[in-house]
């Protein structure tokens, strides 16, 4: 759910057992400190090129109009941009439609295999914005043979976006330190997010009820056809793995070459996701502390356990007495955790965590941790949010999550105790996720009965052994869940691996994307 209260960007699930992640994929998960913005504003002297429709058969009836649409591409800052139309409600395809924004960089060889659609995660991250970064992550050999296509899923950024509250109200939500010690405190959190959801419905309208993952996966098949491809070639990171796996479950016969990096199996239970991600961040923080203490000038003293204890003291202190910063905002406990969690996504960012902890622990200055928290949430220095990722994140998560009539506070407390037992430093930030969607104002979307995708070609699932946001075990689970899943393992730190780890991973994925040859079972890099 939305990174605030005491569980920023942590996964959560309702009592029915259907997983809904507050995926820590968010901003920093794939693109470093900040997403590179690649706007889709065409210059005055633009060129327009039509994309021929696919040669494969298209559904009869109202959907055929969508499958047979011709995309009009115009030059833009991202390369080439176009807008596709998809049904608002797949149960009523003859009804209203919505727009999806796309950006494309053409295959450099001029003879492409097809399009490679890329999703950076979230849910709620913009694929249009991500395209520029993806060009630095996807190998040049792959870019010779594929048109790279970024897209904003329904409800995200440029694609009939979700709109909820003002920037100041978002600031307040992210800074909010919830009190779960009493029933009244838990109910207050539910009420706070109930008001947030009501604002989303008021400002977004009926679209809010149709931004679920199953609908987004059906959109992918329309995009495949509109791009002129008989098969969907796809690279999904973090939440993008769930979106890709959902597509494969619905359309196994049109799956092409699919890479799912940083796995989120759609079948995980609430408790498995919440506990798994809590342990993932705990382990990543422990690895950071050990690395920090092995070097010079680490702000954390003593043993690794001593260092983790100092982090707990910082978080507790910021909650009781928020730290001053160089701005007019204070660093609350929740913002402090966001600032700590953000650089755990990549070992390259650990130096910024050291700077943040040094300031907060030894100088009573929360400025650096606040900057890291703002980078996580896409907050600019002028107080505006550059994307709608965080509100889309929450909205997509809630429409995907079935809800019970009456939340069980005792069950929430029991789950919280179990999570904190296995993740004593950060576990509290991954509990009570049910509070976020308890009063969500639109019904939950229907889920799929089967995610095995029988008949699909080999699908490569990439897992990182100490991934904080999507634990390695989930990659093992997704590879086993998919009838043709093949696990590729990166032994290292950080969230996701292709384009940010080593040549072994890059070569294995490239070989698959270029020739269709999946890595040998058990390949480790």
Buried (B, 14 or more C-beta within 10 A) or exposed (E): BBBBBBBBBBBBBBBEEBBBBBBBBBBBBBBBBBBBBBEBEBEEEEEEEEBEBBEBEBBEEEBBBBBBBEBEBBBBBBBBBBBBBBBBBBEEBEEEBBBBBBBBBBBBEEEBBBBBBBBBBBBBBBBBBBBBBBBEBBBEBBBBBBBBBBBBBBBBBBBBBBBBBEEEEBBEBBBBBBEBEEEEBBBBBBEBBBEBBBBBBEEBEEBBBBBBBBBBBBBBBBBBBBBBBEBBBBBBBBBBBBBBBBBBBBBBEBBBBBBBBBBBBBBBBBBBBBBBBBBBBBBBBBBBBBBBBEEEEBBBEEEBEEBBBBBBEBBEBBBEEBBBBEBEBBBBBBBBBBBBBBBBBBBEBBEBBBBBBBBBBEEEBBBBBBBBBBBBBBBEEEBEBBBBBBBBBBBBBBBBBBBEEEBEBEEBBEBBEBBBEEBBBBBBBBBBBBBBBBBBBBEBBEBBEEBBBEEBBBBBBBBBBBBBBBBBBBBBBBBEBBBBBBBBBBBBBBBBBBBBBEEBBBBBBBBBBBEEEBBEEEBEB
